[in-house]
Amino acid sequence: MKTQSHKMTVSVDEHTSHLEKLKSFYSQLDDEGVTIEKLPRERREQYQLKAINLTLRHVWEHNEYYRSKMEEAGFEQPEIASLDQLPSVPLLKKDVIRGDKEKLLCVKPKEIGQVHLTSGTSGKPIYTSYTLADQYVYDLLPKYLELFKESDSDIAAIALPYEFALPGLGFQRLFQFAFGTAILSLGKGGYMAPIDKSLELMKEFQATVLVTTPSYAALLAEESERFGIRPGVDIRLRRIVLTGEGCSYTFRERLEKWWNCEVTFFYGSTECGVVAVECKEHKGYHIMEGHVKTEIVDPATGAPLGYGKTGEIVVTTLLREGMPMVRYRSGDIGYLQKSRCACGITMDVLHLRGRMETMLNLDGTDYPPFLLENFLLEIPEVGMWYHFILEQGRLTIEAEPFRTEMSDEQLASKVRAHMQERVGIECSVEIKRGLPRTFGKATRVFIK
């Protein structure tokens, strides 16, 4: 009987790529016993320039779209002499790649190891293809031992979507392969992951880390009371990592009290992977400068903005071969500062202000929902579920009462007065009970 042998075509063994030239940089850091987190700026920028030029050469040689756009911009060869010249590379807009699975592909289809895609809630999804080496070799080269102190003694509960998008599997790979951490793959409220089972699993295995969205961390804590499980007592987390949705510092403080542990913000995307993470000081997100180069541009013109100026966040991935993102317009708003952080990390600090599409324009001024949430939740009698509804320039706040004996009218009056004092805006307030919970991304802003 003849047997047919199958050669594995998607493999990380004997793998070669333009990114191989960066391994020596990280090997040298390992030999020195340091990480990229605390390197002098000049040395880190030398690495980033080299990584960007390797990426530009890679996309020039392997992707028709990137090459045509660079040639239209006047490039005769795929190289910049300094990071100051990066704005000469064309920006990449979401609409260009939405719904097209091959437009940015820089490897042969058979070399793809995994495909992730965005939810497509604002249109057709964006496809992101990874080689196995992207996931298991290059993505793990930079170490951030100050930002991630997890180890093989931790138990990490991943309460994020595992279907389609990157977050669930991305965090699982990070904790398993970078830290040797055991994983509880909870998912996020699907058929096999009802809330009671997720809470019971965290209690049974004594999870020390929870990775989830702000709204789901609140929902788990809220529902735990129904099932007789006490956060901070029956489940003694050391840390919660929040991602997938933004939230205010006040929302985070409430979660810290509820779960009795540190809560850290993580900023990333399916398209670009990890972008920035909070340190223990909680004064902004440190840019993961081993993985990405981040810029701020004017949303209207695309012109680069300096430190301290608020604009759109633009990301260039440094360690991707399958589908690199070069100057990708994220649609998120924020500003950058040079790090003067007490933690000692020298990587730039990002201050995130939310998504462009959810900004609330009141009396001619754009307000980030995070800012309004921060002020709203300063009122202890207001719960963590609410809606901001903007209609014809008028803001209505729907809010739930929280452990209060105040009447609905008294609470509504208090909210109106507080928002007038803190933000200087007049709004309508409706006190409601049983605002809808969701296992997906929480929708808190409605613009009509």
N, C-alpha and C positions, 0 to 999 in steps of 0.2 A: 504494500500500500504506500503510495507516494504521499508525502506531506509537503505542504507549501510553506516556505519560510517567509516571514514578514519582517521587513526592515523598518525599524521605528524611524519615522521621518521628522517627528517633532520631539526634540531632545535637547537637554542642556549639556550633554556630554560632548566633549571635543567641539564646543561651540565657539565660533569666532564672530566678531562684530566690531563695528567702529568703537564701541564702548569698552573693549578690552584694554585700550590705552589708558583708561581711567583707573584700572585696578591697582596700578603701581602707586598712585596717589594715596589710596586708602590703605594699602599695605604699609606704606611708609608711616601713616598716622598710627596704625596698629603697633608698629615697631617702636614708635615714640611714646606709646601709651596715652595718646590724646585722641579727641574726637573733633570733628569739624565745628562743633558748637562753640568752642572757645579759641579758635584760630584767630590770629591777627587778620583784619579785614583784607589787607593786601594779598596775603597768601590765599585766602578763600576766593577772592575775585580772580586771581590767576587761574585757579581751578575752574571757576565758572566760565571764564573766557574760553579756555580750552574745550570744555564740555559743549559750549554753544557752537563753537566752530566745527567740532566733530559732528554735531547734530545738523548744522547747516549743510555740511558736505554730504551727509547721509541722505537728507531729504532732497537735495539737489540732484543726486545721482539716482534716487529710487522713487521719486514721486513727481509726476508731471505737473500737478496743480501747484505745489510749492515752488518748483523750478520756474514755471511760467510767471508766477507772481513776482518772484525775485528778479527775473530778467526784466519785467515791466518796470520794476523799481530802479533799474539801472545797474544791477549786479552783473559783473562779468565773470566773477568767481565767488563761490560761497564762503566768504570769510569777512570778518570784521576785525579791525586792528585793536579795538578797545571796547569795553562795555558801554561806553558813551555812544558808540555807533549802533547799538542795538535798535534804537528807534527807526533806523533806516530800513530795517526789515519789515515787510508788510504785516499789518495786523490780521489776525484770523477771526472772522465773525462766526457766530453760531449758525446763522441762517445758511451759510455757505455749505456746511457739512451736515446739517440736520437731515436725517433720513437717507444719507448716502454712506453705505458701509465700506466703500473702497476709496473714497476721494483722498484720504490722508494715508492710506495703507502704504507702508514702505518695505514690506517683505512679501514674498510669495504667499498666496493663501494657505498652502500646505504647512507653512511655518507658524501659523497662528495656533496658539495653545489654548486661548480662552477669549470669549467675547463678552463684554459688558455693554449695557446701554442705559441711557437715562430714562426717566419715567415717561417723557414725552407729554407731560401735562400741559405744556405751553406750545404744543405742536408735535411734529414727528420726532421720534427719539434720535439721540446722537449715539452712534455706535463707536465703541472703543475696543480695538483688538490688541491683544498682548501675546508676545511669544512667551514660551515657558521661561526663557532666560530673563525676560523683562520681570517676571513675577518672582522667580526663585534665585536669581543671581544678582542682577544689577540693582533691583529695588532694595536689596538688603545690604549693599555696599556701605552706605553712610550709616554711622552709629550715632544715636542721640541719647547717650546714657544719662544726661542730666534731665532730659525731658521725659524719658521713659525709664523708670526704675523697676519695672516688672522683672520677674525671674521665674525659675522653674518651681519655686515654692508657691507661686500664685495660682489662683483658679479664676479665669476670666470668663464672664458670662457675656456673650455677644448677642444683644437684643436689637438686631438690625436686619433689614431685608436681605435674604440670601438669593432671591429671585432676580435675575437680570442685572441689577445694579452692582457696583463694586463694594459698597461698605461692608456687608457681612463677611464675605470671603476675604476681602482685603485686610480687615482687622484680624481675622482668624490666622491668615498667613503671617502677619506681623508678629502676633503673640506666640504662635507655635514655633516659627522658624528663627526669629530673632532672639526670643527670650526663653524658649523651651517651656512655655506656659501651657497648662492644661486648659481646654476649652469646653465651655458649655454653650453649644450652638443653639441658642433659644429661638432665633428668628424673631419675628415681631407680630405676634398675634395671629398667625396663620392656623390652618387646620390642626397641625401637630404642635402648635405652641400657644394654647390658651393661657391666659394670665395665671390661673391657679397652678397649672403645671410648671410654668416658668418660675414662679415664686417658690414652689416646693423644691424644684431642682436646685435653685440657688441656696435654699436653706439646707438641703440634704448634703450638698457638697461644699458648703461654706465658701461660697464665692467671695473673692477678695476684691475683684475689679468688675465693674459693669460698664459696658460700652453700649450706648443707646442714644436716642434723640431726647431733647429736653421734655417734650410732651409725653413721651413714653415712660421716662423716669418718673414723672409726676403721676401718670396713670398707674404704674406698678405700685408706687407708694400708697396712692389713694385706695386701690383695690385690695392691698394687703390687709387692711383692717377688716374687710369682709371675710377673709379666709383665716383670720386669727394669727397672722404672721406679722411680727413687729420689726420694721426696719431699724437697724442699729442694735437690735437685741437678738432676734432669731437669724437675721442676715446681717453680718458685721462686715460690711464693705470697707475697704481701705481707700478706694478711689472710684469715682465715676468719671468716665470720659464721654463728653457730650459732642455729638456731631449730627450732620444731616439737616438740622434746623438751627437757626440762630436763636439766641435768647438774651435777655438783659442780665446785668449783674444781680439785680434784685431777685429775679427768677432763680438764678444759680444759688443765691444765699438761702432761699427757701428750701431748695433741694438739699443743700448741705445740712440744714437743721433737721429736715425730715429723715434723711438717711444717716445722719451723724457721721459724715465722712467728707473728705475733700472732693470737690467737683471741678473738673478741668475742661476747658473748651478745646476742640480740635476742628480745624478748618481744612476741608479738602473737597474733591469732587470726583465723580466717575470719570470725567474727561482727563483730569490732570493728576489724580491720586492725592497724596498728602501735599499740603501747601504750608500750613502753619499750625503751631501748637502752643498753648499757654505753658508758662513755667510756674513754679511755686509762688511767685510774686503776684500773679494774676493781674498784670498791668499791660495786657496786650498779648498778641500771638507772635512767637518767634518764627520767622520764615525758615522753613526747612531747606536751607541753602545748598545742601548736598543734592537734593532732588529737583529743585526748581529755582529759576530766576524770576523775581516778581517786580513788576513796574506798576506805576499809577499813571493813568492818562486822562485827559479831558474827555468826558463821555461824548461830547458833541463833535469835537474835532479830531480826537485821537492823539493830540499833541502830548508829549511827556510832561508830567508834573513833578516838581521836586518834593523833597521830604516835607512833611507837615501839611501838604495840600491834599484835600479830599477829591477823589475821582474814581474812575473805574479800575478795578484790579485786573491786570494782564499777567498771564503766567506762561512761561516757557519751560517745558520739561527738559531735564538734563540727562536722564537715564532711561530713555525709551528707544527701542529699535523698531517695534511693530508699528506703532502709530504715534509718533512724537507730536506734541502740541507746541507750535512755535508762535509766540506772541498771541496767545488765545485770550480773547475778550470774555471774561467770566460773567459779566452782567452784575457783579457784586461791587459795592461801593466801600471805600475805606481810605486810609492814608498810612504812610510809612514813617517811621522814625529810626534814626540810628540808635542802636542799643546802648543804653546806659544803665542796664538792669542790674539790680543788686545780686541777682543769681550768678552773675559772671559770664553768662552766655553773650557772645558778641554778634550773633546773627540779628539782622534787622527785625524790628518789631512792627507788626501790622495791627492797626486798629480798625476793626470791621464795623461797618455801619449798616449792613443789610443789602437787599437786592434793589436794583434800580426800579424794577416794576412794582414794588410794594411801597415805595415812598409815598407819604401822605402829604399832599400839597394843601396847606391851610393858610389862607390869607397871603398867598404868594410865596410862602416859605415851605421847603420840603423838610418833612420830619421823618426820621427813621422810625419804624414801628418799635424797634428795640428801646429807643429813648422814651416813647410814650408808655411802653410796657413797664419800664423801669419806674416811672413816676406812679403809674396805676397801682403797682404791687407794693408801693410804699405804704399803702393803706392795708393794715393787717386784716380788716374785715372783708377784703376782696379776695376771692379764690383765684386759682391759677388757670382758670378757663374763662376766656373772654373773647369778644370780637370788636374790632375797629371797623366801622362801616362809614365810608366816605361817599356822600351823595350830594352833587352840586355844591361842592365846597364846604359842606356841613358835616361835622363828625358826630357820629352816634357811637356810644360805647355800650355794649351789652356785657354785663358782668354778673358773676355768681357771688352770692354771699358766702362767707366762710366763718363758721363758728362764732356767730354774733347774735345778740339779742336785739340789734337795731331793726327797726322796720325797714321795708324796702324803700320808702320815701326818705327816711333819714339817711340811709346808706347812699342813695342816689344823690342827695343833696351834698353829702360829704365828698363824694367823688367829683362832682361838678366843681365844688369850691377848691378842692386840692389841685385839679388839673388846671384851673384858672390861675392859681397861685404859682404852680411849678412851671407851667409851659406858657401861660399867658394866652390861652385860647378858651373860647366858650364851646361847650359841647352838650349834646343831649345824653342822658344816661338812663338805661333801662336795666333793672335788676331782674335777672332770670335764673331759674333753677333748671338743672339738667341740660345744660348746653352740650351739644353732641361731642363725644369722645371719638378718637380715630386711631386706627393702627397704622395709618399712613402718615404722611407729613401733615402736621396740624395747619389748617388754614385759619388764620386769625384776622387777616386783612381782606376786606371786600370793598372794591372801588367800583361804584356804579356810575 
